[in-house]
Amino acid sequence: MKQLSILFGTALSGLILTAAGQVRADYLNWTYTTSSNVSGVSVNSLSPNGGATVSLTSFTNPQPGGTLIPVEAYVTSASAPANFGPTTNQPSTFSLALKITDGNGASGTLNFTGSLAGELTPTSSSVVASFTPTTSNSIIFDGHTYTATISPQTLVPPNDGPMQHYIMASIAVTNASGSGGTPPPTGGGGGVNSTPEPTSLLLSSLGFSCLGFRCWWKRRQLTRTLAAA
């Protein structure tokens, strides 16, 4: 009995670990692309005759998903004479579209309004990139909720390290099947995803296995009792 319990416990642990592994793989089974409506914006500079610019680059090729992803690449540039002074360059706003596509081909897009504010010189930067969702920073499709958070980030000055840097976003992916209301549509467009999750199938199989083992053990004990009588 002790050996059987150990064997059964080992099998139980294996099933649970397998279920957890499949859930993690499912949550990471997506890619993304980004696009913005400007290639560069001017920011305030401490140079009266020089200029300061932040050039933005979108990700037009699919990138692997994760909990922390770059959504914009940028390059800062500035020129300044010896005497510094304020200029009239004003920060600009721009749009950022984050399109997420899962492994089934279903997709959704989150839209943000971005802005840059601060001062930029060849050796210093107080420029902060801020992003505000145009409607919501969450989207539901194909049974999952994707939530993107782009916190305010200070850009690096032109002389700080490599020329190209990145604006990062935090992504949280959760199962939306138990969120209530109308179930989300599948990637096929219009239908409801009624396919059980891998975890549900494994746990159901585990429950039937436990029930079968219990019945077998009771019958075995009964047979031994009758034989001894």
N, C-alpha and C positions, 0 to 999 in steps of 0.2 A: 504493500500500500504506500509506503514511504517513497519507494522508487517511482511508482506511478505518479505520485503527487509532484515529485521533482520534474519528471518528464512533462507532465501537463503544464506546470508553471513555466517551464522553458518555452514550450510551444506558445503559451499565452503571451509571454514577453515578446517573442518574435513577431506575433501578429500585431501587437500594439506598435512596435517599432516600425514595422512595414507600413502600417496605416499612417503614422506620423510622417514617414518619408514621402509617401504619396501626396499628402496634403501640402508639404513644403514644395515639392516639385510642381504641383498644380499652381500654387501662388506665384511662382517665379516663371511660369510659362507664358511670358508676354514680352513684346518689344515696343519701342516707341520711336517717334520722330517729332521734331519741333520745327516751327517756322515763325519768323517775325517779319514785320512789315517795313523794317529799316535795316540798312547795313551799317550805319554809324550815326551817333548823336553827339552834339557838341555840349560841353559842360563848362561851368565857370572856371576860369583860369586866373592865376595870379600874375599873368603876363599881359601888359597893355598891347603889345604888338605880336605876341605869339598866339598859338592856338592850342586847344585841347580837345581831343576826340576819343570816343569809345566806339570801336567797330565791333559789331555783333555778328556771330555766325551761327546759323541754325544747323540742326542735325537732320539732313534730308534723307540719309540712309538709315534703315532700321538699326536701333541700338538695343542691346540686351537690357531687360528690366532688372530692377533691384530696389533695395530699400533706400538707397541714396544714388541719384543719377545726375549727370550734368545736363542741363537743358539749354544752355547758351554758352558758346565759347566767345571770348572777347579779347581784344587787344587795346591797350591804352597807349596814347601817344600825346606828346606835348612839346612845344618849343617855347623858349623864353629868353629874353635878353637879360642883362645884368640887373637892371632895375625892375622890381616887381610892382605891380599895381593891379587894381580890379579891372575887369572887362565887362562888356554887356552881353556876352554869350549866355544864353539861357538853356536850362535843361529841357529835354524833349520827352514826350511820352511815346510809347510804342506798344504794339500788341504782340502777345506770345501765345501760340497755339501748341498744345501738347497732345498729340494723337497717340493713343494706346491701342495696340492690337494683340489679342491673345492667340494662343496656339490653334484655336479653331477658326481663326480668320475674322472673328467678331471684333469690332473696334468702337471707340468713342473718343471724343475730343474735349479737352478742358482748355478754356480760354482765359488768359490773364491780361491785365493792363500793367505794363512796366514803366518805370520812370527812373531817371538818374538825377541826383541832386548833390552838390558839393563842389569842391575846388580840386583842380588837378594841375600839378606841375611835373616837370621831368623827374623829380625826386620824391614827391609826396602826393598823397591822395586822401581826400575826405569824401570821395564820391561814394554814395550809397545807392545800390540798386534795390528798388522796392517793387513788389508785385501784388496786385489785387485781383482776385477772381472777378470776372465780368458777371457771372451768375452764381456759380458754386464751385468749390474746389474738389467736389466728389462727383463721380459718375458711376452708374450701375449698368452693366451689360454682361450677358452670358453667365449669369449667376454669381458675379463678384462685384464688390464695391471698390473702386480705386479712388484714393484720396491723396491729392498732391498738395504739399506745403512748401512754399518758396519763401524762406525767411529773408529779411533785409540783410544784405551783404555788402561790405565795404570793398571796393575794387582796389587792386594793387596799382602802384605807380609804374610808369614805363620802365624804370631801371630795376625793378624788383623781380629777379629771376627770369624764366623764359617769357617770351613775348606773349604767348597764348595762355590764357587762364580760363576758368570755368565758373559759371553760376550754377549752384547745385540745388536740387529739389529733393525733399523727403517724400517717399511714396509708401503708403500703407494699403495693403490689399486684404480684404476680408470676405468671407463667404456671405453672400446676400440672400441665400435661399431661405433663411429663417428670419428675415427682416420684416415679414408681414406685408400686407397689401397685395397688389398685383405682382405675380412672379415676373422676373425680368425675362425679356425675349432672348431667344438663342441667336447664334450668329447667322442662321438661315434666314432670319427676317420674318417676324410675325408669330412664330411658334413659341411654345413654352418648353423649356428644357426640363423634361420629365425623367431624364437618365439619372439614376441614383449616384451619389458621390462614391468614390472608391472606399472611403472610410466607412460609410454606412453599410456597404456590402460586406466589408471585413468584419465589422462588429456584429452584423446579423449572423454571419457564418459562425462567429465565435459563440454567440448565444445558443445556437442549435447544437454546437459541439459540446458545450457544457451540459445541456439538457440530456443529450444522448449518453454522455459519460456517466451521469448520475443514475440514469435508468439501468444501464449495464451493471453498475456496481451494486445496486440494490438486488438485482436478479442474481448476481453471483453470490452475494451474501445469503440469500434465501435458499439457493441450491445447496450451499455448504451446510446450512442449518438442517435442511431435510435429510441430507446424506448422513449427518452425524446422529440423527434420531433413528 
